[in-house]
Amino acid sequence: MGLIARTFFLIAMVACFASVAHAIVGQATFYTPPYVPSSCFGFEDRGAMILAANSGLFANRAACGTRYRVTCTGRTNDGVLNPCTGRSVDVTVVDLCPGCAANQIDLSQEAFAVIANTDAGRINVEYNRMGINEVRMQYAKINSLMISLL
């Protein structure tokens, strides 16, 4: 197989393996410790990079343990003009946020602080469900393919 054909094949394979993820657009607030007990894990401490989900996302505990990558996209009010840090944070669903709107998530204070100034209180966000095993499989396949082409 010629170099150009192999390169094209590699690009096509990477495109096939790429995840077509659509971000959920919403808003985030934060809550403060103590973080236990939680609806999902009782008194088991799951760390501070956690999320309380709205009732739709929580789905009667079906979302427990699900990981999301959350990114601040902007302000929701005139209080803090540029609240976003430009970073994303990976969090685990551990609880229900009964007061959250359908498009809202409630981050731990520590997780919120990674992506935004806590003085903002509420921010616009995008969040994606993380498929860790899927990502690992994709990297392994791409790595194997690249090795076979060398």
N, C-alpha and C positions, 0 to 999 in steps of 0.2 A: 504494500500500500504506500503510495507516495506521501511525502511530507505534507503537502497541501490537503490531501484527502484525510490524513490522520488528524491534522489540526481541525478541520471542519467536523470530523467525527467527534473529537473531544469536546468542541464547543456545543455540538448538538446534545451530547450526553449530559454535560453540565446543565444545559437548559432543561432537559427532561427531569433531572434530579432536583432542580431548584424548587423550593416550596413556594406555592402561590398563596401567600398569606395576606389576608385583608385585615388591616388594623381596625379595631373597634374605637370609635371616636366618642369621647365623653368628658367627664369632669372627675377630678380627684380632690378629696379632702384628706385629713389625717386624724388619727386618734392616738392617744397617749397611753403609756403603761399604767397598770399591768396588762399584759397581753394574754395571760392565762387566768382563768380557764377560757378555752375557745370552743365554739360549737363543734368544730371538726375533731379536735385532738384532746379535749378535756384539759388536764393539767400538764400535758406533755409540752415542753418548751420547744417551739419551732424557730427560735431565733427572732431577730428584729426585722428582717426583710420579708414582711408579711402584708397580706391584703384581706380586708373584709369586703365581701362581694355583695352587690345588690341581689334582691331575691331571684330575679330572672337568671343571672349568671350563676348564683349559688345552687339553684336547681335542687333544693331539698337535700343538700350535702353532696350532690354528685360532683361538684367542683372541688371538693376537699383535696388538698395536695396538688392541685393543678398549678403550674407555674406560668406566669405572665411576664413579659418584658414591657415596662411602662415608660413612656417618654412624655415629658411636658412639651406642649405645643404653644402655650401662650397664657396670657392672663384672662381672668373672667371679670375683673373690675378695675377701677382706677387706683386701688390701694398701692400695689407694687407694679410699676410699669413694665419691668423686665424680670419676671420671677424665675424663668427657666435657667438652669445651669448648663444646658447643652448635653447633659448626660442622660443615660437610661438606667433603670434599675430592674433587676430580676427579683420577683416576689412570689410567694406561695400563698394560695388561698387557705386561710385557717378559720375564717369566721364569716358570719352573716352580718351585713349592715342593714338592720331593719328600717332605718330612716333614709336610706339612699334611694335616689331616683333611679329609674331604669337605665340611665346612661352614666351612672356615678359609681365610683369605687372609693373605698376608704383605706388609705395606706397607713402603715405605722408611721409615727412621726419621723423615725430614722430613715425609712424608705423615701418618704416625701422629701426630706432634706437633701437626699442625693440628687433629686431632679429639679428641685425648686426651693426658693426662699420660703421658709415656713410662715413668715409674716403675711404672705399672700393668702393663706388659709384655704383657698379653692383655686384650682388651675384647670385649664383645658389640657387633655391628654389624649394620647393614642396608646392602645395596648394590644399586644398579640399574645395568643397562647403559644407557649414554647413546647415544641415536640422534641425533647432532648434525644430520645432514642432514634427518631427519624433523622435528626441532624447528624448524629454519630454515624448512622448507616450511610448517609449521603457522602460524608467525608471519606469513609472507608472505601466506598465504591469509586469515588473520584480518584483517590490515592492509588488504588489498584489499577485503574485504567491508565493513569499517568505513568505508572511504573511499567506497564505492559507496552506502552508506546515508546519507551526509551530504548 
